[in-house]
């Protein structure tokens, strides 16, 4: 007789939730095929070793599974980092950090910064000035800031437009905004290799999408060819975004 109790039900639910979360992370990062492949190997290992007790095949897969964890850490280091950051900062101590009076002040400051970014993007869109702006949320972006030049300046419309001016030495890279500061410019971002990206989208769009797949940052792109504004967030990209839509996206994501 099989002993199946409440603990087993909870165990199954926890595993199912973990697999579902991993599936979402892998789908956003464009590595869903690797995720399915790993599940297939685990399934074969369980069947051959646990059910049919096939010694030779089971022994080979056992050796593979012993080093599998190290391989997974190497392959998915960015996704693991993002998972741990999300796990550790999911609305944690929000009520304590945001006191009533300070929250109103912070909201006004954030809205002023958001409007500065929106105005800058609108101006660059009119002149078809290509731009790529990355806004930090929970996950630190210090590794990507090191690939560019340190700025550490207040968010300013003229400064943003001058950095992305065509004759500027920093205009080809990405600008990173963190802690209400322009921290760096001319930064190099990871490029997405998702085959579903429309061919009409250029390298800036691929870099923005790649950044949104490995971090929780919001990436704003101004097309140099069309002057259209796009936003990449959580592994998805939204093209032809209006100024009002951009303001709403930033307000909701950075609140």
C-alpha beads as a LAMMPS data file, in Angstrom:
LAMMPS data file: protein, C-alpha beads

255 atoms
254 bonds

1 atom types
1 bond types

-500.0 500.0 xlo xhi
-500.0 500.0 ylo yhi
-500.0 500.0 zlo zhi

Masses

1 110.0

Atoms # bond

1 1 1 0.000 0.000 0.000
2 1 1 1.355 3.409 -1.000
3 1 1 1.714 5.880 1.872
4 1 1 0.571 9.210 0.392
5 1 1 -0.140 12.070 2.764
6 1 1 -0.440 15.827 3.003
7 1 1 3.338 16.289 2.973
8 1 1 3.551 14.551 -0.401
9 1 1 0.873 16.854 -1.814
10 1 1 2.770 19.917 -0.568
11 1 1 5.986 18.474 -1.992
12 1 1 4.401 18.029 -5.424
13 1 1 2.918 21.529 -5.386
14 1 1 6.284 23.096 -4.460
15 1 1 8.088 21.226 -7.234
16 1 1 5.373 22.218 -9.721
17 1 1 5.646 25.888 -8.730
18 1 1 9.439 25.753 -8.996
19 1 1 9.282 24.188 -12.469
20 1 1 6.690 26.751 -13.584
21 1 1 8.853 29.645 -12.374
22 1 1 11.908 28.167 -14.101
23 1 1 9.857 27.759 -17.274
24 1 1 8.885 31.453 -17.201
25 1 1 12.475 32.569 -16.591
26 1 1 13.814 30.372 -19.405
27 1 1 11.084 31.501 -21.798
28 1 1 11.868 35.173 -21.158
29 1 1 15.598 34.586 -21.597
30 1 1 15.142 32.655 -24.850
31 1 1 16.615 29.436 -23.423
32 1 1 13.405 27.408 -23.253
33 1 1 14.820 24.697 -25.543
34 1 1 17.669 24.069 -23.098
35 1 1 15.138 23.870 -20.263
36 1 1 13.104 21.235 -22.134
37 1 1 16.288 19.309 -22.901
38 1 1 17.279 19.258 -19.226
39 1 1 13.825 18.029 -18.212
40 1 1 14.090 15.279 -20.827
41 1 1 17.435 14.085 -19.450
42 1 1 16.062 14.101 -15.889
43 1 1 13.018 12.141 -17.045
44 1 1 15.144 9.500 -18.776
45 1 1 17.377 9.269 -15.694
46 1 1 14.394 8.669 -13.390
47 1 1 12.881 6.051 -15.703
48 1 1 16.101 4.096 -16.331
49 1 1 17.488 4.247 -12.786
50 1 1 14.404 4.305 -10.598
51 1 1 11.747 2.380 -12.484
52 1 1 13.486 -0.106 -14.810
53 1 1 16.743 -0.280 -12.799
54 1 1 18.912 -0.317 -15.927
55 1 1 22.380 -0.423 -14.358
56 1 1 24.584 0.575 -17.302
57 1 1 22.422 3.463 -18.514
58 1 1 21.680 4.473 -14.945
59 1 1 25.370 4.566 -14.019
60 1 1 26.220 6.765 -17.017
61 1 1 23.413 9.180 -16.248
62 1 1 24.354 9.188 -12.556
63 1 1 27.848 10.396 -13.473
64 1 1 26.343 13.012 -15.757
65 1 1 23.971 14.242 -13.048
66 1 1 26.878 14.572 -10.592
67 1 1 28.481 17.261 -12.759
68 1 1 25.184 18.556 -14.089
69 1 1 24.768 21.135 -11.311
70 1 1 28.109 22.756 -12.143
71 1 1 27.213 22.832 -15.836
72 1 1 23.836 24.429 -15.063
73 1 1 25.450 27.130 -12.920
74 1 1 27.812 27.983 -15.787
75 1 1 25.062 27.997 -18.437
76 1 1 22.468 29.895 -16.418
77 1 1 24.530 32.158 -14.176
78 1 1 22.624 35.273 -15.272
79 1 1 19.222 33.624 -14.755
80 1 1 20.270 32.259 -11.351
81 1 1 21.498 35.693 -10.306
82 1 1 18.214 37.255 -11.341
83 1 1 16.235 34.557 -9.500
84 1 1 18.157 35.153 -6.261
85 1 1 17.760 38.931 -6.526
86 1 1 14.010 38.582 -7.081
87 1 1 13.756 36.115 -4.208
88 1 1 15.591 38.375 -1.798
89 1 1 13.924 41.663 -2.680
90 1 1 10.318 40.785 -3.448
91 1 1 8.583 43.681 -1.678
92 1 1 10.760 42.998 1.344
93 1 1 10.403 45.486 4.186
94 1 1 8.589 47.850 1.816
95 1 1 6.303 49.105 4.539
96 1 1 9.278 49.872 6.773
97 1 1 11.426 51.508 4.082
98 1 1 8.694 53.760 2.814
99 1 1 7.419 55.969 5.589
100 1 1 4.278 57.911 4.865
101 1 1 5.829 61.356 4.451
102 1 1 8.927 60.139 2.672
103 1 1 6.846 58.154 0.177
104 1 1 5.134 61.264 -1.175
105 1 1 8.457 63.043 -1.605
106 1 1 10.037 60.029 -3.312
107 1 1 7.075 59.666 -5.670
108 1 1 7.407 63.294 -6.765
109 1 1 11.138 62.893 -7.331
110 1 1 10.643 59.708 -9.321
111 1 1 7.957 61.345 -11.466
112 1 1 10.270 64.284 -12.212
113 1 1 13.021 61.895 -13.332
114 1 1 10.557 59.908 -15.420
115 1 1 9.319 63.019 -17.202
116 1 1 12.916 64.084 -17.874
117 1 1 13.597 60.739 -19.542
118 1 1 10.340 60.924 -21.525
119 1 1 11.089 64.451 -22.792
120 1 1 14.591 63.398 -23.800
121 1 1 13.270 60.431 -25.750
122 1 1 10.642 62.596 -27.455
123 1 1 13.256 65.129 -28.541
124 1 1 15.606 62.427 -29.828
125 1 1 12.732 60.723 -31.633
126 1 1 11.952 63.972 -33.504
127 1 1 15.537 64.281 -34.719
128 1 1 15.960 60.508 -35.246
129 1 1 18.817 60.367 -32.793
130 1 1 19.529 56.751 -31.889
131 1 1 19.556 56.040 -28.159
132 1 1 19.593 53.137 -25.716
133 1 1 18.752 53.903 -22.081
134 1 1 18.825 51.244 -19.361
135 1 1 17.051 51.987 -16.070
136 1 1 17.978 49.898 -13.058
137 1 1 15.261 48.406 -10.891
138 1 1 16.109 45.789 -8.221
139 1 1 19.055 44.023 -9.799
140 1 1 22.405 45.891 -9.629
141 1 1 23.937 46.770 -12.995
142 1 1 27.481 47.508 -11.794
143 1 1 29.013 44.836 -14.055
144 1 1 27.549 46.542 -17.120
145 1 1 28.461 50.019 -15.893
146 1 1 32.125 48.966 -15.869
147 1 1 32.007 48.343 -19.635
148 1 1 31.433 52.053 -20.287
149 1 1 32.556 55.420 -18.937
150 1 1 31.508 56.604 -15.512
151 1 1 29.238 59.668 -15.513
152 1 1 27.566 59.907 -12.078
153 1 1 25.461 62.956 -12.928
154 1 1 21.907 64.061 -12.253
155 1 1 19.305 63.093 -14.830
156 1 1 19.166 65.990 -17.260
157 1 1 17.553 66.427 -20.667
158 1 1 20.505 68.204 -22.268
159 1 1 23.015 65.727 -20.893
160 1 1 21.063 62.740 -22.216
161 1 1 20.697 64.301 -25.668
162 1 1 24.364 65.337 -25.806
163 1 1 25.543 61.837 -24.901
164 1 1 23.549 60.336 -27.777
165 1 1 24.430 63.094 -30.257
166 1 1 25.856 61.473 -33.389
167 1 1 29.305 63.045 -32.992
168 1 1 29.551 62.049 -29.334
169 1 1 32.093 59.269 -28.591
170 1 1 29.532 57.598 -26.296
171 1 1 26.498 57.604 -28.585
172 1 1 26.895 54.008 -29.796
173 1 1 26.752 52.430 -26.337
174 1 1 24.037 52.261 -23.712
175 1 1 23.357 54.756 -20.942
176 1 1 22.638 53.321 -17.492
177 1 1 20.473 55.146 -14.965
178 1 1 20.511 53.951 -11.362
179 1 1 19.598 55.489 -8.012
180 1 1 18.314 58.661 -9.722
181 1 1 21.688 59.223 -11.401
182 1 1 23.139 58.747 -14.872
183 1 1 25.851 56.384 -13.677
184 1 1 27.551 55.418 -16.958
185 1 1 27.393 55.747 -20.745
186 1 1 28.882 53.925 -23.706
187 1 1 28.132 50.608 -21.990
188 1 1 28.091 47.219 -23.712
189 1 1 25.005 45.040 -23.249
190 1 1 24.368 41.340 -23.916
191 1 1 22.714 40.831 -27.310
192 1 1 19.646 38.613 -27.566
193 1 1 19.840 35.727 -30.028
194 1 1 16.092 35.147 -30.043
195 1 1 15.142 34.057 -33.564
196 1 1 11.639 35.513 -33.197
197 1 1 12.875 39.111 -33.179
198 1 1 11.675 40.901 -36.337
199 1 1 14.464 41.536 -38.825
200 1 1 13.444 45.184 -38.999
201 1 1 14.769 45.716 -35.476
202 1 1 18.453 46.624 -35.229
203 1 1 21.309 45.971 -32.843
204 1 1 20.055 48.447 -30.221
205 1 1 16.775 46.554 -29.995
206 1 1 18.557 43.201 -29.711
207 1 1 20.840 44.559 -26.999
208 1 1 17.873 45.996 -25.091
209 1 1 15.970 42.717 -25.315
210 1 1 19.058 40.769 -24.256
211 1 1 19.507 43.050 -21.244
212 1 1 15.865 42.620 -20.241
213 1 1 16.267 38.836 -20.444
214 1 1 19.183 38.618 -18.013
215 1 1 18.191 41.496 -15.683
216 1 1 15.005 43.166 -14.494
217 1 1 16.032 46.517 -15.974
218 1 1 13.825 48.607 -18.261
219 1 1 15.451 49.415 -21.603
220 1 1 14.297 52.291 -23.805
221 1 1 15.298 52.399 -27.470
222 1 1 15.020 55.317 -29.873
223 1 1 15.438 54.133 -33.457
224 1 1 17.976 56.024 -35.512
225 1 1 16.217 54.978 -38.731
226 1 1 12.564 55.598 -37.908
227 1 1 12.629 57.754 -34.773
228 1 1 10.208 55.344 -33.098
229 1 1 10.466 54.593 -29.379
230 1 1 10.494 50.999 -28.076
231 1 1 10.647 49.504 -24.584
232 1 1 12.140 46.148 -23.535
233 1 1 11.062 44.749 -20.192
234 1 1 10.999 41.271 -18.637
235 1 1 12.242 39.606 -21.807
236 1 1 9.636 41.229 -24.066
237 1 1 9.867 44.224 -26.363
238 1 1 7.116 46.693 -27.211
239 1 1 7.674 48.797 -30.321
240 1 1 6.206 52.127 -31.462
241 1 1 5.530 53.358 -27.932
242 1 1 3.971 56.801 -27.536
243 1 1 5.147 59.363 -24.979
244 1 1 2.086 58.705 -22.802
245 1 1 2.645 54.938 -22.949
246 1 1 6.307 55.414 -22.053
247 1 1 5.395 57.535 -19.053
248 1 1 2.855 54.954 -17.879
249 1 1 5.301 52.057 -18.267
250 1 1 8.007 53.847 -16.308
251 1 1 5.608 55.054 -13.624
252 1 1 4.210 51.563 -13.058
253 1 1 7.583 49.823 -13.155
254 1 1 9.579 52.258 -11.021
255 1 1 7.005 52.983 -8.327

Bonds

1 1 1 2
2 1 2 3
3 1 3 4
4 1 4 5
5 1 5 6
6 1 6 7
7 1 7 8
8 1 8 9
9 1 9 10
10 1 10 11
11 1 11 12
12 1 12 13
13 1 13 14
14 1 14 15
15 1 15 16
16 1 16 17
17 1 17 18
18 1 18 19
19 1 19 20
20 1 20 21
21 1 21 22
22 1 22 23
23 1 23 24
24 1 24 25
25 1 25 26
26 1 26 27
27 1 27 28
28 1 28 29
29 1 29 30
30 1 30 31
31 1 31 32
32 1 32 33
33 1 33 34
34 1 34 35
35 1 35 36
36 1 36 37
37 1 37 38
38 1 38 39
39 1 39 40
40 1 40 41
41 1 41 42
42 1 42 43
43 1 43 44
44 1 44 45
45 1 45 46
46 1 46 47
47 1 47 48
48 1 48 49
49 1 49 50
50 1 50 51
51 1 51 52
52 1 52 53
53 1 53 54
54 1 54 55
55 1 55 56
56 1 56 57
57 1 57 58
58 1 58 59
59 1 59 60
60 1 60 61
61 1 61 62
62 1 62 63
63 1 63 64
64 1 64 65
65 1 65 66
66 1 66 67
67 1 67 68
68 1 68 69
69 1 69 70
70 1 70 71
71 1 71 72
72 1 72 73
73 1 73 74
74 1 74 75
75 1 75 76
76 1 76 77
77 1 77 78
78 1 78 79
79 1 79 80
80 1 80 81
81 1 81 82
82 1 82 83
83 1 83 84
84 1 84 85
85 1 85 86
86 1 86 87
87 1 87 88
88 1 88 89
89 1 89 90
90 1 90 91
91 1 91 92
92 1 92 93
93 1 93 94
94 1 94 95
95 1 95 96
96 1 96 97
97 1 97 98
98 1 98 99
99 1 99 100
100 1 100 101
101 1 101 102
102 1 102 103
103 1 103 104
104 1 104 105
105 1 105 106
106 1 106 107
107 1 107 108
108 1 108 109
109 1 109 110
110 1 110 111
111 1 111 112
112 1 112 113
113 1 113 114
114 1 114 115
115 1 115 116
116 1 116 117
117 1 117 118
118 1 118 119
119 1 119 120
120 1 120 121
121 1 121 122
122 1 122 123
123 1 123 124
124 1 124 125
125 1 125 126
126 1 126 127
127 1 127 128
128 1 128 129
129 1 129 130
130 1 130 131
131 1 131 132
132 1 132 133
133 1 133 134
134 1 134 135
135 1 135 136
136 1 136 137
137 1 137 138
138 1 138 139
139 1 139 140
140 1 140 141
141 1 141 142
142 1 142 143
143 1 143 144
144 1 144 145
145 1 145 146
146 1 146 147
147 1 147 148
148 1 148 149
149 1 149 150
150 1 150 151
151 1 151 152
152 1 152 153
153 1 153 154
154 1 154 155
155 1 155 156
156 1 156 157
157 1 157 158
158 1 158 159
159 1 159 160
160 1 160 161
161 1 161 162
162 1 162 163
163 1 163 164
164 1 164 165
165 1 165 166
166 1 166 167
167 1 167 168
168 1 168 169
169 1 169 170
170 1 170 171
171 1 171 172
172 1 172 173
173 1 173 174
174 1 174 175
175 1 175 176
176 1 176 177
177 1 177 178
178 1 178 179
179 1 179 180
180 1 180 181
181 1 181 182
182 1 182 183
183 1 183 184
184 1 184 185
185 1 185 186
186 1 186 187
187 1 187 188
188 1 188 189
189 1 189 190
190 1 190 191
191 1 191 192
192 1 192 193
193 1 193 194
194 1 194 195
195 1 195 196
196 1 196 197
197 1 197 198
198 1 198 199
199 1 199 200
200 1 200 201
201 1 201 202
202 1 202 203
203 1 203 204
204 1 204 205
205 1 205 206
206 1 206 207
207 1 207 208
208 1 208 209
209 1 209 210
210 1 210 211
211 1 211 212
212 1 212 213
213 1 213 214
214 1 214 215
215 1 215 216
216 1 216 217
217 1 217 218
218 1 218 219
219 1 219 220
220 1 220 221
221 1 221 222
222 1 222 223
223 1 223 224
224 1 224 225
225 1 225 226
226 1 226 227
227 1 227 228
228 1 228 229
229 1 229 230
230 1 230 231
231 1 231 232
232 1 232 233
233 1 233 234
234 1 234 235
235 1 235 236
236 1 236 237
237 1 237 238
238 1 238 239
239 1 239 240
240 1 240 241
241 1 241 242
242 1 242 243
243 1 243 244
244 1 244 245
245 1 245 246
246 1 246 247
247 1 247 248
248 1 248 249
249 1 249 250
250 1 250 251
251 1 251 252
252 1 252 253
253 1 253 254
254 1 254 255
